Amino acid sequence: MRGSTSNQNAMCSYVSLEERIPKHHPLRKLQRIVVTILATMDKEFEAV
């Protein structure tokens, strides 16, 4: 190869979303609501 090589590991993130979002962040409440709603729609999803 010509020229210098650069390591691009800094571009990748290996931290899970669970670690990134604080415990009491509003997104967590929204996630529980969405999961509950989607669970009630299981039969509709299975039909598709």
N, CA, C and O atoms as a Maestro MAE file, in Angstrom:
{
 s_m_m2io_version
 :::
 2.0.0
}

f_m_ct {
 s_m_title
 :::
 protein
 m_atom[192] {
  # First column is atom index #
  i_m_mmod_type
  r_m_x_coord
  r_m_y_coord
  r_m_z_coord
  i_m_residue_number
  s_m_chain_name
  s_m_pdb_residue_name
  s_m_pdb_atom_name
  i_m_atomic_number
  :::
  1 25 0.836 -1.191 0.000 1 A "MET " " N  " 7
  2 3 0.000 0.000 0.000 1 A "MET " " CA " 6
  3 2 0.873 1.243 0.000 1 A "MET " " C  " 6
  4 15 2.006 1.241 0.482 1 A "MET " " O  " 8
  5 25 0.322 2.270 -0.540 2 A "ARG " " N  " 7
  6 3 1.037 3.534 -0.558 2 A "ARG " " CA " 6
  7 2 0.467 4.456 0.506 2 A "ARG " " C  " 6
  8 15 -0.727 4.412 0.802 2 A "ARG " " O  " 8
  9 25 1.300 5.265 1.062 3 A "GLY " " N  " 7
  10 3 0.849 6.235 2.056 3 A "GLY " " CA " 6
  11 2 0.709 5.619 3.438 3 A "GLY " " C  " 6
  12 15 1.032 4.450 3.652 3 A "GLY " " O  " 8
  13 25 0.229 6.414 4.355 4 A "SER " " N  " 7
  14 3 0.080 5.935 5.733 4 A "SER " " CA " 6
  15 2 -1.291 5.299 5.929 4 A "SER " " C  " 6
  16 15 -2.254 5.632 5.238 4 A "SER " " O  " 8
  17 25 -1.355 4.402 6.859 5 A "THR " " N  " 7
  18 3 -2.632 3.772 7.195 5 A "THR " " CA " 6
  19 2 -3.165 4.404 8.472 5 A "THR " " C  " 6
  20 15 -2.398 4.813 9.344 5 A "THR " " O  " 8
  21 25 -4.455 4.479 8.570 6 A "SER " " N  " 7
  22 3 -5.055 5.017 9.791 6 A "SER " " CA " 6
  23 2 -6.002 3.980 10.373 6 A "SER " " C  " 6
  24 15 -6.734 3.301 9.652 6 A "SER " " O  " 8
  25 25 -5.969 3.877 11.667 7 A "ASN " " N  " 7
  26 3 -6.823 2.936 12.376 7 A "ASN " " CA " 6
  27 2 -8.175 3.609 12.611 7 A "ASN " " C  " 6
  28 15 -8.223 4.705 13.170 7 A "ASN " " O  " 8
  29 25 -9.264 2.978 12.198 8 A "GLN " " N  " 7
  30 3 -10.581 3.590 12.293 8 A "GLN " " CA " 6
  31 2 -11.420 3.021 13.433 8 A "GLN " " C  " 6
  32 15 -12.644 3.156 13.411 8 A "GLN " " O  " 8
  33 25 -10.804 2.393 14.418 9 A "ASN " " N  " 7
  34 3 -11.564 1.831 15.541 9 A "ASN " " CA " 6
  35 2 -12.380 2.886 16.266 9 A "ASN " " C  " 6
  36 15 -13.433 2.576 16.823 9 A "ASN " " O  " 8
  37 25 -11.913 4.123 16.267 10 A "ALA " " N  " 7
  38 3 -12.641 5.178 16.968 10 A "ALA " " CA " 6
  39 2 -14.002 5.439 16.327 10 A "ALA " " C  " 6
  40 15 -14.879 6.030 16.959 10 A "ALA " " O  " 8
  41 25 -14.185 5.012 15.099 11 A "MET " " N  " 7
  42 3 -15.463 5.226 14.423 11 A "MET " " CA " 6
  43 2 -16.523 4.237 14.891 11 A "MET " " C  " 6
  44 15 -17.716 4.477 14.709 11 A "MET " " O  " 8
  45 25 -16.110 3.158 15.476 12 A "CYS " " N  " 7
  46 3 -17.042 2.121 15.906 12 A "CYS " " CA " 6
  47 2 -17.368 2.294 17.381 12 A "CYS " " C  " 6
  48 15 -16.522 2.713 18.171 12 A "CYS " " O  " 8
  49 25 -18.582 1.970 17.735 13 A "SER " " N  " 7
  50 3 -19.006 2.068 19.125 13 A "SER " " CA " 6
  51 2 -19.457 0.698 19.599 13 A "SER " " C  " 6
  52 15 -20.277 0.044 18.955 13 A "SER " " O  " 8
  53 25 -18.926 0.279 20.708 14 A "TYR " " N  " 7
  54 3 -19.275 -1.031 21.238 14 A "TYR " " CA " 6
  55 2 -20.048 -0.924 22.549 14 A "TYR " " C  " 6
  56 15 -20.033 -1.849 23.361 14 A "TYR " " O  " 8
  57 25 -20.714 0.194 22.752 15 A "VAL " " N  " 7
  58 3 -21.515 0.414 23.953 15 A "VAL " " CA " 6
  59 2 -22.968 0.146 23.592 15 A "VAL " " C  " 6
  60 15 -23.478 0.696 22.616 15 A "VAL " " O  " 8
  61 25 -23.634 -0.691 24.368 16 A "SER " " N  " 7
  62 3 -25.022 -1.028 24.063 16 A "SER " " CA " 6
  63 2 -25.944 0.159 24.333 16 A "SER " " C  " 6
  64 15 -25.600 1.076 25.078 16 A "SER " " O  " 8
  65 25 -27.110 0.121 23.716 17 A "LEU " " N  " 7
  66 3 -28.088 1.183 23.947 17 A "LEU " " CA " 6
  67 2 -28.527 1.209 25.404 17 A "LEU " " C  " 6
  68 15 -28.790 2.277 25.956 17 A "LEU " " O  " 8
  69 25 -28.605 0.049 26.023 18 A "GLU " " N  " 7
  70 3 -29.000 -0.002 27.434 18 A "GLU " " CA " 6
  71 2 -28.023 0.785 28.303 18 A "GLU " " C  " 6
  72 15 -28.427 1.398 29.290 18 A "GLU " " O  " 8
  73 25 -26.749 0.769 27.942 19 A "GLU " " N  " 7
  74 3 -25.743 1.510 28.702 19 A "GLU " " CA " 6
  75 2 -25.770 3.004 28.373 19 A "GLU " " C  " 6
  76 15 -25.399 3.833 29.204 19 A "GLU " " O  " 8
  77 25 -26.201 3.335 27.187 20 A "ARG " " N  " 7
  78 3 -26.199 4.741 26.759 20 A "ARG " " CA " 6
  79 2 -27.366 5.547 27.318 20 A "ARG " " C  " 6
  80 15 -27.212 6.731 27.615 20 A "ARG " " O  " 8
  81 25 -28.522 4.922 27.464 21 A "ILE " " N  " 7
  82 3 -29.718 5.650 27.892 21 A "ILE " " CA " 6
  83 2 -29.861 5.535 29.409 21 A "ILE " " C  " 6
  84 15 -29.933 4.425 29.938 21 A "ILE " " O  " 8
  85 25 -29.902 6.663 30.112 22 A "PRO " " N  " 7
  86 3 -30.029 6.625 31.575 22 A "PRO " " CA " 6
  87 2 -31.307 5.902 32.014 22 A "PRO " " C  " 6
  88 15 -32.297 5.859 31.284 22 A "PRO " " O  " 8
  89 25 -31.259 5.342 33.217 23 A "LYS " " N  " 7
  90 3 -32.381 4.539 33.735 23 A "LYS " " CA " 6
  91 2 -33.705 5.292 33.763 23 A "LYS " " C  " 6
  92 15 -34.751 4.702 33.494 23 A "LYS " " O  " 8
  93 25 -33.680 6.556 34.075 24 A "HIS " " N  " 7
  94 3 -34.927 7.307 34.247 24 A "HIS " " CA " 6
  95 2 -35.211 8.241 33.067 24 A "HIS " " C  " 6
  96 15 -35.940 9.221 33.214 24 A "HIS " " O  " 8
  97 25 -34.648 7.945 31.921 25 A "HIS " " N  " 7
  98 3 -34.868 8.756 30.720 25 A "HIS " " CA " 6
  99 2 -36.284 8.489 30.193 25 A "HIS " " C  " 6
  100 15 -36.765 7.358 30.268 25 A "HIS " " O  " 8
  101 25 -36.955 9.517 29.661 26 A "PRO " " N  " 7
  102 3 -38.322 9.343 29.136 26 A "PRO " " CA " 6
  103 2 -38.439 8.274 28.047 26 A "PRO " " C  " 6
  104 15 -39.508 7.687 27.881 26 A "PRO " " O  " 8
  105 25 -37.377 8.014 27.315 27 A "LEU " " N  " 7
  106 3 -37.438 6.978 26.280 27 A "LEU " " CA " 6
  107 2 -37.733 5.600 26.857 27 A "LEU " " C  " 6
  108 15 -38.355 4.770 26.193 27 A "LEU " " O  " 8
  109 25 -37.303 5.355 28.061 28 A "ARG " " N  " 7
  110 3 -37.550 4.043 28.674 28 A "ARG " " CA " 6
  111 2 -39.044 3.841 28.931 28 A "ARG " " C  " 6
  112 15 -39.567 2.745 28.729 28 A "ARG " " O  " 8
  113 25 -39.724 4.889 29.372 29 A "LYS " " N  " 7
  114 3 -41.176 4.797 29.580 29 A "LYS " " CA " 6
  115 2 -41.875 4.583 28.238 29 A "LYS " " C  " 6
  116 15 -42.794 3.771 28.131 29 A "LYS " " O  " 8
  117 25 -41.436 5.308 27.229 30 A "LEU " " N  " 7
  118 3 -42.004 5.154 25.901 30 A "LEU " " CA " 6
  119 2 -41.781 3.734 25.369 30 A "LEU " " C  " 6
  120 15 -42.666 3.163 24.732 30 A "LEU " " O  " 8
  121 25 -40.624 3.178 25.626 31 A "GLN " " N  " 7
  122 3 -40.335 1.811 25.181 31 A "GLN " " CA " 6
  123 2 -41.309 0.818 25.811 31 A "GLN " " C  " 6
  124 15 -41.811 -0.074 25.127 31 A "GLN " " O  " 8
  125 25 -41.577 0.963 27.091 32 A "ARG " " N  " 7
  126 3 -42.524 0.055 27.763 32 A "ARG " " CA " 6
  127 2 -43.912 0.165 27.147 32 A "ARG " " C  " 6
  128 15 -44.594 -0.844 26.967 32 A "ARG " " O  " 8
  129 25 -44.335 1.391 26.823 33 A "ILE " " N  " 7
  130 3 -45.649 1.601 26.214 33 A "ILE " " CA " 6
  131 2 -45.710 0.938 24.843 33 A "ILE " " C  " 6
  132 15 -46.683 0.255 24.524 33 A "ILE " " O  " 8
  133 25 -44.679 1.139 24.038 34 A "VAL " " N  " 7
  134 3 -44.658 0.574 22.682 34 A "VAL " " CA " 6
  135 2 -44.634 -0.946 22.734 34 A "VAL " " C  " 6
  136 15 -45.342 -1.601 21.968 34 A "VAL " " O  " 8
  137 25 -43.832 -1.515 23.624 35 A "VAL " " N  " 7
  138 3 -43.771 -2.975 23.745 35 A "VAL " " CA " 6
  139 2 -45.139 -3.527 24.135 35 A "VAL " " C  " 6
  140 15 -45.561 -4.556 23.609 35 A "VAL " " O  " 8
  141 25 -45.827 -2.862 25.040 36 A "THR " " N  " 7
  142 3 -47.160 -3.295 25.460 36 A "THR " " CA " 6
  143 2 -48.139 -3.246 24.292 36 A "THR " " C  " 6
  144 15 -48.909 -4.183 24.083 36 A "THR " " O  " 8
  145 25 -48.110 -2.160 23.536 37 A "ILE " " N  " 7
  146 3 -49.015 -2.014 22.393 37 A "ILE " " CA " 6
  147 2 -48.723 -3.086 21.349 37 A "ILE " " C  " 6
  148 15 -49.646 -3.717 20.834 37 A "ILE " " O  " 8
  149 25 -47.454 -3.294 21.036 38 A "LEU " " N  " 7
  150 3 -47.098 -4.297 20.034 38 A "LEU " " CA " 6
  151 2 -47.480 -5.706 20.486 38 A "LEU " " C  " 6
  152 15 -47.846 -6.545 19.664 38 A "LEU " " O  " 8
  153 25 -47.395 -5.964 21.780 39 A "ALA " " N  " 7
  154 3 -47.778 -7.279 22.296 39 A "ALA " " CA " 6
  155 2 -49.266 -7.536 22.084 39 A "ALA " " C  " 6
  156 15 -49.673 -8.676 21.857 39 A "ALA " " O  " 8
  157 25 -50.071 -6.494 22.156 40 A "THR " " N  " 7
  158 3 -51.514 -6.674 21.938 40 A "THR " " CA " 6
  159 2 -51.836 -6.906 20.457 40 A "THR " " C  " 6
  160 15 -52.939 -7.334 20.117 40 A "THR " " O  " 8
  161 25 -50.877 -6.623 19.589 41 A "MET " " N  " 7
  162 3 -51.087 -6.767 18.155 41 A "MET " " CA " 6
  163 2 -50.499 -8.064 17.601 41 A "MET " " C  " 6
  164 15 -50.424 -8.229 16.383 41 A "MET " " O  " 8
  165 25 -50.088 -8.974 18.458 42 A "ASP " " N  " 7
  166 3 -49.465 -10.224 18.024 42 A "ASP " " CA " 6
  167 2 -50.309 -10.989 17.006 42 A "ASP " " C  " 6
  168 15 -49.782 -11.485 16.010 42 A "ASP " " O  " 8
  169 25 -51.603 -11.085 17.249 43 A "LYS " " N  " 7
  170 3 -52.460 -11.831 16.331 43 A "LYS " " CA " 6
  171 2 -52.499 -11.202 14.939 43 A "LYS " " C  " 6
  172 15 -52.504 -11.908 13.931 43 A "LYS " " O  " 8
  173 25 -52.525 -9.872 14.894 44 A "GLU " " N  " 7
  174 3 -52.516 -9.195 13.599 44 A "GLU " " CA " 6
  175 2 -51.192 -9.451 12.862 44 A "GLU " " C  " 6
  176 15 -51.180 -9.654 11.648 44 A "GLU " " O  " 8
  177 25 -50.094 -9.438 13.600 45 A "PHE " " N  " 7
  178 3 -48.796 -9.696 12.972 45 A "PHE " " CA " 6
  179 2 -48.701 -11.134 12.468 45 A "PHE " " C  " 6
  180 15 -48.162 -11.383 11.390 45 A "PHE " " O  " 8
  181 25 -49.215 -12.058 13.231 46 A "GLU " " N  " 7
  182 3 -49.182 -13.460 12.814 46 A "GLU " " CA " 6
  183 2 -50.023 -13.680 11.554 46 A "GLU " " C  " 6
  184 15 -49.673 -14.501 10.706 46 A "GLU " " O  " 8
  185 25 -51.119 -12.953 11.437 47 A "ALA " " N  " 7
  186 3 -51.998 -13.084 10.271 47 A "ALA " " CA " 6
  187 2 -51.313 -12.609 9.006 47 A "ALA " " C  " 6
  188 15 -51.617 -13.092 7.915 47 A "ALA " " O  " 8
  189 25 -50.405 -11.680 9.138 48 A "VAL " " N  " 7
  190 3 -49.685 -11.168 7.969 48 A "VAL " " CA " 6
  191 2 -48.602 -12.149 7.630 48 A "VAL " " C  " 6
  192 15 -47.854 -11.938 6.675 48 A "VAL " " O  " 8
  :::
 }
 m_bond[191] {
  # First column is bond index #
  i_m_from
  i_m_to
  i_m_order
  :::
  1 1 2 1
  2 2 3 1
  3 3 4 2
  4 3 5 1
  5 5 6 1
  6 6 7 1
  7 7 8 2
  8 7 9 1
  9 9 10 1
  10 10 11 1
  11 11 12 2
  12 11 13 1
  13 13 14 1
  14 14 15 1
  15 15 16 2
  16 15 17 1
  17 17 18 1
  18 18 19 1
  19 19 20 2
  20 19 21 1
  21 21 22 1
  22 22 23 1
  23 23 24 2
  24 23 25 1
  25 25 26 1
  26 26 27 1
  27 27 28 2
  28 27 29 1
  29 29 30 1
  30 30 31 1
  31 31 32 2
  32 31 33 1
  33 33 34 1
  34 34 35 1
  35 35 36 2
  36 35 37 1
  37 37 38 1
  38 38 39 1
  39 39 40 2
  40 39 41 1
  41 41 42 1
  42 42 43 1
  43 43 44 2
  44 43 45 1
  45 45 46 1
  46 46 47 1
  47 47 48 2
  48 47 49 1
  49 49 50 1
  50 50 51 1
  51 51 52 2
  52 51 53 1
  53 53 54 1
  54 54 55 1
  55 55 56 2
  56 55 57 1
  57 57 58 1
  58 58 59 1
  59 59 60 2
  60 59 61 1
  61 61 62 1
  62 62 63 1
  63 63 64 2
  64 63 65 1
  65 65 66 1
  66 66 67 1
  67 67 68 2
  68 67 69 1
  69 69 70 1
  70 70 71 1
  71 71 72 2
  72 71 73 1
  73 73 74 1
  74 74 75 1
  75 75 76 2
  76 75 77 1
  77 77 78 1
  78 78 79 1
  79 79 80 2
  80 79 81 1
  81 81 82 1
  82 82 83 1
  83 83 84 2
  84 83 85 1
  85 85 86 1
  86 86 87 1
  87 87 88 2
  88 87 89 1
  89 89 90 1
  90 90 91 1
  91 91 92 2
  92 91 93 1
  93 93 94 1
  94 94 95 1
  95 95 96 2
  96 95 97 1
  97 97 98 1
  98 98 99 1
  99 99 100 2
  100 99 101 1
  101 101 102 1
  102 102 103 1
  103 103 104 2
  104 103 105 1
  105 105 106 1
  106 106 107 1
  107 107 108 2
  108 107 109 1
  109 109 110 1
  110 110 111 1
  111 111 112 2
  112 111 113 1
  113 113 114 1
  114 114 115 1
  115 115 116 2
  116 115 117 1
  117 117 118 1
  118 118 119 1
  119 119 120 2
  120 119 121 1
  121 121 122 1
  122 122 123 1
  123 123 124 2
  124 123 125 1
  125 125 126 1
  126 126 127 1
  127 127 128 2
  128 127 129 1
  129 129 130 1
  130 130 131 1
  131 131 132 2
  132 131 133 1
  133 133 134 1
  134 134 135 1
  135 135 136 2
  136 135 137 1
  137 137 138 1
  138 138 139 1
  139 139 140 2
  140 139 141 1
  141 141 142 1
  142 142 143 1
  143 143 144 2
  144 143 145 1
  145 145 146 1
  146 146 147 1
  147 147 148 2
  148 147 149 1
  149 149 150 1
  150 150 151 1
  151 151 152 2
  152 151 153 1
  153 153 154 1
  154 154 155 1
  155 155 156 2
  156 155 157 1
  157 157 158 1
  158 158 159 1
  159 159 160 2
  160 159 161 1
  161 161 162 1
  162 162 163 1
  163 163 164 2
  164 163 165 1
  165 165 166 1
  166 166 167 1
  167 167 168 2
  168 167 169 1
  169 169 170 1
  170 170 171 1
  171 171 172 2
  172 171 173 1
  173 173 174 1
  174 174 175 1
  175 175 176 2
  176 175 177 1
  177 177 178 1
  178 178 179 1
  179 179 180 2
  180 179 181 1
  181 181 182 1
  182 182 183 1
  183 183 184 2
  184 183 185 1
  185 185 186 1
  186 186 187 1
  187 187 188 2
  188 187 189 1
  189 189 190 1
  190 190 191 1
  191 191 192 2
  :::
 }
}
